[in-house]
């Protein structure tokens, strides 16, 4: 089996293991549908407004935004046109202090597309996961959001 298939299988198994019935996630993905996964066990999510992310990237083009997001070190889902869902380590939400985005954890669920769903329309991976257990750095996420806020010229 090629290494890429093994990596995708490992990533899918890791993601799906965040719910009680991981096979239901695999069935959804096999049928071409996104699935719903629980937050707080393997990862939390920073729910970032697209306007801030695009301002931080200094470009509205999907490719430019993906390059900026890739610097965060982990996977990011885009639910166009409003939200980027940035996967961060579990526990991040407990200490999250950025005023520009909320962090979600236990008791919250995330719609997660198939690993090969990379756009351009509908919910998709802006930055797909390349390894299981690799997540975005929360400090880098907060920095990106602060930069986006500054570039928008918004005064709080």
C-alpha positions as semicolon CSV with decimal commas, in nm:
position;residue;x (nm);y (nm);z (nm)
1;X;0,000;0,000;0,000
2;X;0,145;0,344;-0,088
3;X;0,264;0,561;0,202
4;X;0,004;0,832;0,121
5;X;-0,282;0,581;0,157
6;X;-0,139;0,464;0,490
7;X;-0,109;0,823;0,613
8;X;-0,466;0,904;0,505
9;X;-0,593;0,591;0,679
10;X;-0,409;0,684;0,999
11;X;-0,546;1,040;0,986
12;X;-0,902;0,921;0,921
13;X;-0,881;0,669;1,207
14;X;-0,745;0,933;1,444
15;X;-1,014;1,186;1,353
16;X;-1,295;0,929;1,369
17;X;-1,181;0,800;1,708
18;X;-1,306;1,124;1,864
19;X;-1,660;0,980;1,865
20;X;-1,814;0,669;2,021
21;X;-1,893;0,513;1,684
22;X;-1,589;0,577;1,462
23;X;-1,732;0,353;1,191
24;X;-2,017;0,599;1,135
25;X;-1,760;0,865;1,040
26;X;-1,592;0,625;0,799
27;X;-1,931;0,543;0,642
28;X;-2,013;0,912;0,599
29;X;-1,678;0,979;0,432
30;X;-1,706;0,669;0,213
31;X;-2,046;0,795;0,095
32;X;-1,894;1,135;0,012
33;X;-2,053;1,317;0,306
34;X;-1,891;1,516;0,584
35;X;-1,924;1,371;0,931
36;X;-1,976;1,514;1,277
37;X;-1,691;1,472;1,526
38;X;-1,666;1,558;1,895
39;X;-1,430;1,826;2,017
40;X;-1,223;1,817;2,334
41;X;-1,080;1,467;2,319
42;X;-0,821;1,481;2,042
43;X;-0,849;1,845;1,945
44;X;-1,028;2,172;2,008
45;X;-1,118;2,426;1,740
46;X;-1,061;2,797;1,709
47;X;-1,358;2,934;1,513
48;X;-1,207;3,228;1,323
49;X;-1,395;3,480;1,108
50;X;-1,298;3,460;0,741
51;X;-1,259;3,839;0,724
52;X;-0,976;3,830;0,980
53;X;-0,804;3,532;0,819
54;X;-0,821;3,692;0,474
55;X;-0,692;4,022;0,614
56;X;-0,401;3,840;0,780
57;X;-0,318;3,670;0,450
58;X;-0,343;4,011;0,279
59;X;-0,529;3,844;-0,005
60;X;-0,876;3,706;-0,068
61;X;-0,759;3,428;-0,304
62;X;-0,804;3,078;-0,168
63;X;-0,448;2,976;-0,254
64;X;-0,290;3,277;-0,077
65;X;-0,503;3,218;0,231
66;X;-0,405;2,849;0,233
67;X;-0,035;2,945;0,227
68;X;-0,085;3,176;0,528
69;X;-0,284;2,911;0,714
70;X;-0,026;2,641;0,643
71;X;0,216;2,841;0,860
72;X;0,002;2,745;1,162
73;X;0,137;2,390;1,139
74;X;-0,182;2,188;1,121
75;X;-0,520;2,133;0,958
76;X;-0,783;2,399;0,893
77;X;-1,139;2,357;0,767
78;X;-1,314;2,636;0,578
79;X;-1,691;2,671;0,605
80;X;-1,733;2,944;0,342
81;X;-1,800;3,220;0,341
82;X;-1,788;3,297;0,713
83;X;-1,570;3,065;0,925
84;X;-1,235;2,894;0,937
85;X;-1,221;2,609;1,188
86;X;-0,860;2,578;1,303
87;X;-0,776;2,249;1,474
88;X;-0,565;2,302;1,787
89;X;-0,464;2,073;2,075
90;X;-0,734;1,959;2,317
91;X;-0,738;2,187;2,619
92;X;-0,665;2,502;2,418
93;X;-1,017;2,636;2,472
94;X;-0,967;2,642;2,851
95;X;-0,698;2,909;2,830
96;X;-0,796;3,082;2,506
97;X;-0,786;3,460;2,548
98;X;-0,793;3,607;2,198
99;X;-1,082;3,852;2,159
100;X;-1,092;3,789;1,783
101;X;-1,218;3,429;1,776
102;X;-1,377;3,174;2,003
103;X;-1,229;2,840;2,099
104;X;-1,460;2,539;2,117
105;X;-1,411;2,215;2,310
106;X;-1,610;1,957;2,512
107;X;-1,982;1,953;2,438
108;X;-1,929;2,090;2,087
109;X;-1,922;1,906;1,756
110;X;-1,751;1,986;1,428
111;X;-1,853;1,906;1,072
112;X;-1,549;1,743;0,912
113;X;-1,520;1,682;0,538
114;X;-1,354;1,385;0,372
115;X;-0,977;1,416;0,363
116;X;-0,979;1,466;-0,014
117;X;-1,237;1,747;-0,001
118;X;-1,024;2,056;-0,064
119;X;-1,276;2,293;-0,222
120;X;-1,354;2,518;-0,380
121;X;-1,720;2,522;-0,270
122;X;-1,890;2,396;0,045
123;X;-1,718;2,293;0,364
124;X;-1,368;2,172;0,283
125;X;-1,010;2,155;0,404
126;X;-0,828;2,485;0,352
127;X;-0,523;2,301;0,486
128;X;-0,573;1,924;0,494
129;X;-0,410;1,720;0,771
130;X;-0,088;1,556;0,660
131;X;-0,022;1,356;0,977
132;X;-0,240;1,222;1,255
133;X;-0,200;1,413;1,582
134;X;-0,046;1,719;1,411
135;X;-0,241;2,031;1,506
136;X;-0,208;2,407;1,472
137;X;-0,004;2,602;1,726
138;X;-0,247;2,810;1,937
139;X;0,005;3,094;1,980
140;X;0,051;3,113;1,602
141;X;-0,329;3,115;1,559
142;X;-0,365;3,404;1,806
143;X;-0,087;3,591;1,623
144;X;-0,255;3,538;1,286
145;X;-0,585;3,670;1,421
146;X;-0,417;3,972;1,578
147;X;-0,242;4,046;1,247
148;X;-0,574;4,019;1,065
149;X;-0,729;4,259;1,315
150;X;-0,445;4,508;1,266
151;X;-0,463;4,487;0,888
152;X;-0,835;4,555;0,897
153;X;-0,767;4,875;1,089
154;X;-1,046;4,792;1,334
155;X;-1,027;4,966;1,669
156;X;-1,168;4,778;1,969
